[in-house]
Amino acid sequence: MIKNHLKIAWRSLKRQPFFAFLNIFGLAMGMAGGLLIALYIHNELSYDGMFADADRIHRINADIKFGGTESKSAETAAPMAAVLKNDFSQVEMATRIRNLGSVLIRKQNTVNNTKELNTAFADANFFQMFGLDLLVGDVETALKEPNTLILTKTAAEKHFGLNNAVGQEVLLNNTDTYTVTGVLNDLPKNSLLRDHSVFMAMSGYEDAQNQLWGNHNYFTFIKLIPSANIEDFQAPLQGIVGDYLIPWVQQIYPGITEEQFRATGNYVNYYSIPLTDIHLYSQARTELSANGSIQDIYILSFIGLFLILLASVNFMNLSTAYSLKRAKEVGIRKTLGSNKSGLVRQFLTESGVISFLSLVVAMVLAVMAMPFFNELAGTEISVPFANPFFWLVLFASALVLSLFSGWYPAFFMSRFIPVKVLKGLGKDSVGGGAIRNSLVIFQFAISVFLIVGTLVVFKQLDYIQSKELGFSKDQVLVIEDFYGAGEKGETFKQEVEKLAQVKRVTVSSFLPTPSARSDYSYFKEGFPNQEDAVNMQRWGIDQDYLETLDIKLKAGRFFDEQRMTDSTAILINETAASLLGFEPEEALGLQLSNDLGNENGNFETVIGVVENFHYETLRDNIGALSLTLESSTGNMAIKLGAGDYSATIAGIEEIWRKNIPEQPFAYRFMEDSFNTTYQAEQRLGRIFVVFTILSIFIACLGLFGLAAFNAEKRTKEIGVRKVLGATVGQISYRLTLDFLKLVGVAILIALPLGWFAMNKWLQDFSYRIEISWWVLVLAGVLAITIAIITVSYQSIKAAIVNPVKSLRTE
């Protein structure tokens, strides 16, 4: 019987090639889109699961509020790891890593530096914790001694060659000599360490030995013993605040208790997060590498599910619509003794054949689209052809999809009444119009929902791009690794300022683009108490900073290097003034110190208040900021005039080569750095566009097929109307209106849902758009336009047919 079912299924498909094409191609498009999204989600969910005992490894995070500033920190104090190992029986191992960022590295006895972008200090047991072995060297001793380091395979091959690296000496940032003691295999792309290439021994890092519980700079990981329950660990972990943090605070504020500390609204809450949850669930201020978002996974999951559902709905709709043509076949089968279950098996077999043919087409489409999808999503995923589990899941999914898509048409057609269909009353026997209409509404509701999502994402991105940030990021060239210039930096700056297209040049410790920074706690003269402290950033800048970046003063004046007193002067922003309890004008003359608890500490005078500007992402509120006049070689920013930049950049590079030939020359535009901050949103926007178009295309395939069937079913009606004088336009209008009513209902359902869902998404941004009424109207108009275009072809085609042909059989 199975052979017979398959033979009949194949013949049925050959008899209706148009119907078969729409079903197979529609299902294949949905499957291909769903497969790409599923592979992406699997990759995101697999982060850090490859490490040994990953289920027992956790990181210590801290939620902190102090000095009017709240932050979520993935870093804790330097002594945290030792305390966890010594005081907690559940902890088998504890280790630390501290990001250093980019460094200049060169072999001993050479002059030319190479840049390594992501480097870090790591404890000696760091790689043992994660179960990582070295390709060359001993993992247990490689980082024990000060001034030793481990290179990844790629870094080792770049500098020395894989087998020649161990034992070599290198100079970091032109000052510190390190010995290579190991080579580590390149870290997986789906791990939190994927970007790092150099790991230096923590034992030689002086800051790592401090006992400053208020400085949160170290990523601290623990591995629990196998029998430990992480829930039982959380409450004792919080006890570290009273046992260690408060005693440290008491050195600054004698006699303060934890209750007094919290009574002022300040707090430090420690908690652990599983290693495998960090990538999607941690929203800390700084991370070892860029994280994803579980919210985006939910969104993409829904999109993938929608694509599959849309394709399945197409199958159900077209199958039930075209069942009229097979009504007499069913009637004859029933008359000759076929029972209902046999007919159900036959039609389910047909849906299975269509599903598995669709699967073959979907695999081809997915492989062809994979490079484009990787570029779109910023990933490096591939179809795992060699994985048997992948094929098992794929075929099981196709089987489930065939049953899901085919069950309704199968049971629907098996219910035909033989007497009616054999008398030519199949039209009355088929029915199913209400179900088909509901499915069309469902399809277009999903499409409209995705259109709303796409419009909102791009409107928010446009808002980000065009929002007034409080500084000028346009035409600002940033020279990277300017610290490498050393004493030659001032000469370089002076020569660059002479170039015709250069308007201003500034050198500072930080620029207003998101980066890793530290807060400092300030207090007003006469108010050294912790409840009066204000946490703020501290940036060292030169006197050209404000004019180069076009930052405006709200009150007071800017630094003047000719005034000796400005070496102890300070600028603050509006947020800092507000937290201190003053209006900008009132804050002028304030005496501030960051020497907490010391009433006789060094004070700085507020000489100006700058207008607030965004130096973090628009997800965050503008925090408190202070600016001091300091010599710094951290960052150089060059404001360029309008025109062709290539010649000016070439001139800047020539000056660099002349003055600092041993250092690599690298630059970027500040606007590019700003855009990079929102890569996740940009990727989400592009994904929304692609899969919204795909979903609309799938929905239109179904609508196109239904329109063709509807026109065919009403051929004689159309002929009669034409004979009675109806015009082509009137007939087209009547045929199109039936579908537009369904699309209208879909719009009414989808718009409120789209508005609600995208409002939730926007809540992640402190600065965001309001969803305008025209966005919803535009989504509805687009849906109606698409539906009209899809249906009108079949409507017009049916309306222009000669009525003689339509009525010939009457």
Order of alpha helices (4+ residues) and beta strands (2+ residues): alpha-alpha-beta-beta-alpha-beta-beta-alpha-beta-beta-alpha-beta-beta-beta-beta-alpha-alpha-alpha-beta-alpha-alpha-alpha-alpha-alpha-alpha-alpha-alpha-beta-alpha-beta-beta-beta-alpha-beta-beta-alpha-alpha-beta-beta-beta-beta-alpha-beta-alpha-alpha-alpha-alpha-alpha-alpha
